[in-house]
């Protein structure tokens, strides 16, 4: 079984703080948690909410309805009351309201501590009790979470949690909740997993201009800069960021940047520069709805074709689209290694849903260490940077030794000098593009989930993995055999594996967070599919499993 707790209120009111506190404490019980966030593009006011889904089995996404709504404002209660599931409970920070339990978190916190800052802990104590969990488990987590802030802070939080539990004591266990299931205690967000992948892969320079939803990676790496020896630079704009990454890569430093739609638009010329100079740069692109500024704090999957075709001229690239939080870690490392091996830009394509999502997972494998930079040591004086090498990959040296490492943004000869010799142009362009053979041979195969012979097949990429997987499970439980094919690498595509998995299915349905079906378009261009259906969501909120299953209807 599973339930969802929805904490809602205004920006700046502690919605995220309350949600994160509950999430960590619930994970500490050994139940499975999966959290998502929905927030407006404003510093104060508006309506934000933080969902924590809690279950006795592994969870892969959110739900539309909540069994427990914690409303920190009257407007949050009014707007989201209709999302409370039948038999659910609404808890309101104020006097009792129509159909809602009134517990004045803010007032209680002020009475107990002289400040409203611990109102979220009062709410957490009330939530634990309504769910039937012992508040002592929450108090133990508070000692762990706030132990570094002094005994006074710890004691104040514990008093607030206990008082919250007392105030709803008569309703203890009103919301039936999952029993502890031995789930992992470590909670990790998608953005943290990307940052950890970059840090362990040996990235030593990360620069970005803050832009939701890529900013948490910048902030996280800044916090780890000393631990991993990373130079983290907040650039003045995205043009500067991509050009600094190109400069660092030329010098041999594993380098990475991150941005979102409009920021990536500014990077496009620099990406082309990396393509011409054959530089191993990696770009994290966190998608949000456009065009233009669009909905900058919401989620979308609308930049696949943009990233695939970004840049003037033709040059090879690889694009990875993680579907889970562990994949955020694994594919970041893979993207960085691929960039180094093939000396070409690589991209990690995620979105607000996956970047902000959090889940308790087993510890990430941090033992692999930095990736191979694939450098030529002690290159001789006659070294030529763009000599034709195996599979189009030239021997790569860095400046500072006997070798002169010459690069040029114009077309160039094998030794790196500018040229307008047309034969040299053809030779260099063929060399660059021949890397696609190696990239294609190493492309990740799409993964099939569900009954192999099911005639209904959902095709997904990136963050739609979890919601589509839940839809597959719902349909199979209802006796409608359904499978899912998930692409975690969207370029190059392993066409042989995709063709074998698609088979002769009677119903193929692409599930995407965009209006036009961008992966479907790409698969049609590659002649992997013909006419097929599309389930799309593009209102800025993520797809959920129940919605996908409902939109598939009763057909087998």
Buried (B, 14 or more C-beta within 10 A) or exposed (E): EBBBBBBBBBBEBBBBBBBBBBBBBBBBBBBBBBBBBBBBBEEEEBBBBBBBBBBBEBBBBBBEBBBBBBBBBEBBBEBBBEBBBEEBBBBBBBEEBEEBBBBBBBBBBBEBBEEBBBBBBBBBBBBBBBBBBEBEBBBBBBEEBBEEEEEEBBBBBBBBBBBBBBBBEEBBEBBEBBEBEEBBBEBBBBBBBBBBBBBBBBBBBBBBBBBBBBBBBBBBBBEBEEEBEBBBBEBEEBBBBBBBBBEBBBEBBBBBBBBBBBBBBBBBBBBBBBBBBBBBBBBBBBBBBBEEEBBBBBBBBBBBBBBBEBBEEEBBBBBBBBBBBBBBBBBBBBBBBBBBBBBBBBBBBBBBBBBBBBBBBEEBEEEEEBBEBBEBEEBEEEBBBBEBBEBBBBBBBBEEBEBBBBBBEEBBBBBBBEBEEEEBBEBBBEBBEBBBEBBBEBBBBBBBBBEEEBBBBBBBBBBBBBBBBBBBBBBBEEEBBBBBBBBBBBBBBBBEBBEEBBBEBEBBBBBBBBEEBBBBBBBBEEEBBEEBBBBBBBEBBBBBBBBBBEBBEEEE
